[in-house]
Amino acid sequence: MAQGNLLPAVPAVPVAAVKANGAPKQPTYQELLAKLAILEAAAKLAAQPGELTIRINDKVNETTGVQGKGGIAVYGLQRFPLSLYAEQWERLLTPEVTARILTACKDPRATRKAPKV
């Protein structure tokens, strides 16, 4: 597995292309195996509630054709993932900003959500 990305390393496989007549090309056996490995890993991660997972969104959504922008998403903090670009994460995780965030967390005005039982 790659550092920072909890999904298994899958060999690079080209995304199903479109034929000259506009019809989508049928995926190869290797493409199907790669997609299955990603889906199985995602299902395993989803079965572990409460754990943070990190994913880099750089794939093409095959249903919409939208290219991932390379954002880094953290799953498990809330209902939806927290997605930022690498530069934003670097600015957020500097020692000065981290210290300010930790200080703000200790402030009595900061609200804490009760854990689900």
Secondary structure, 3 states (H helix, E strand, C coil): CCCCCCCCCCCCCCCCCECCCCCECCCCHHHHHHHHHHHHHHHHHHCCCCCCEEEEECCECCCCCCECCCEEEEECCCCCCEEECHHHHHHHCCHHHHHHHHHHHHCCCCCCCCCCC
